[in-house]
Amino acid sequence: MDIHLPPDGFAGPVKRSITIAGHQTSISLEPVFWAALEGAAKAMSLPLSALVAEIDAVRVSHADPANLASALRTWLFTRP
């Protein structure tokens, strides 16, 4: 197995504030996840906050929902 350092190195979470349903919330994600979310939002012609709000709405509709950061990471890895 040949494991390499990512081009930008290993980076810890970066906290951002996003408005969801009219209130501010802070989300901590690694830069690679922020970049992937921004790319997905752009591909879907949505503002980043709108995409996060839609994912959050689906997340809270389930019994025992995961935290928002986990839901965002999972959505990124499982979207078509």
Secondary structure as a PSIPRED ss2 file (coil, helix, strand):
# PSIPRED VFORMAT (PSIPRED V4.0)

   1 M C   1.000  0.000  0.000
   2 D C   1.000  0.000  0.000
   3 I C   1.000  0.000  0.000
   4 H C   1.000  0.000  0.000
   5 L C   1.000  0.000  0.000
   6 P C   1.000  0.000  0.000
   7 P C   1.000  0.000  0.000
   8 D C   1.000  0.000  0.000
   9 G C   1.000  0.000  0.000
  10 F C   1.000  0.000  0.000
  11 A C   1.000  0.000  0.000
  12 G C   1.000  0.000  0.000
  13 P C   1.000  0.000  0.000
  14 V E   0.000  0.000  1.000
  15 K E   0.000  0.000  1.000
  16 R E   0.000  0.000  1.000
  17 S E   0.000  0.000  1.000
  18 I E   0.000  0.000  1.000
  19 T E   0.000  0.000  1.000
  20 I E   0.000  0.000  1.000
  21 A C   1.000  0.000  0.000
  22 G C   1.000  0.000  0.000
  23 H E   0.000  0.000  1.000
  24 Q E   0.000  0.000  1.000
  25 T E   0.000  0.000  1.000
  26 S E   0.000  0.000  1.000
  27 I E   0.000  0.000  1.000
  28 S E   0.000  0.000  1.000
  29 L E   0.000  0.000  1.000
  30 E C   1.000  0.000  0.000
  31 P H   0.000  1.000  0.000
  32 V H   0.000  1.000  0.000
  33 F H   0.000  1.000  0.000
  34 W H   0.000  1.000  0.000
  35 A H   0.000  1.000  0.000
  36 A H   0.000  1.000  0.000
  37 L H   0.000  1.000  0.000
  38 E H   0.000  1.000  0.000
  39 G H   0.000  1.000  0.000
  40 A H   0.000  1.000  0.000
  41 A H   0.000  1.000  0.000
  42 K H   0.000  1.000  0.000
  43 A H   0.000  1.000  0.000
  44 M C   1.000  0.000  0.000
  45 S C   1.000  0.000  0.000
  46 L C   1.000  0.000  0.000
  47 P C   1.000  0.000  0.000
  48 L H   0.000  1.000  0.000
  49 S H   0.000  1.000  0.000
  50 A H   0.000  1.000  0.000
  51 L H   0.000  1.000  0.000
  52 V H   0.000  1.000  0.000
  53 A H   0.000  1.000  0.000
  54 E H   0.000  1.000  0.000
  55 I H   0.000  1.000  0.000
  56 D H   0.000  1.000  0.000
  57 A H   0.000  1.000  0.000
  58 V H   0.000  1.000  0.000
  59 R H   0.000  1.000  0.000
  60 V H   0.000  1.000  0.000
  61 S C   1.000  0.000  0.000
  62 H C   1.000  0.000  0.000
  63 A C   1.000  0.000  0.000
  64 D C   1.000  0.000  0.000
  65 P C   1.000  0.000  0.000
  66 A C   1.000  0.000  0.000
  67 N C   1.000  0.000  0.000
  68 L H   0.000  1.000  0.000
  69 A H   0.000  1.000  0.000
  70 S H   0.000  1.000  0.000
  71 A H   0.000  1.000  0.000
  72 L H   0.000  1.000  0.000
  73 R H   0.000  1.000  0.000
  74 T H   0.000  1.000  0.000
  75 W H   0.000  1.000  0.000
  76 L H   0.000  1.000  0.000
  77 F H   0.000  1.000  0.000
  78 T H   0.000  1.000  0.000
  79 R C   1.000  0.000  0.000
  80 P C   1.000  0.000  0.000
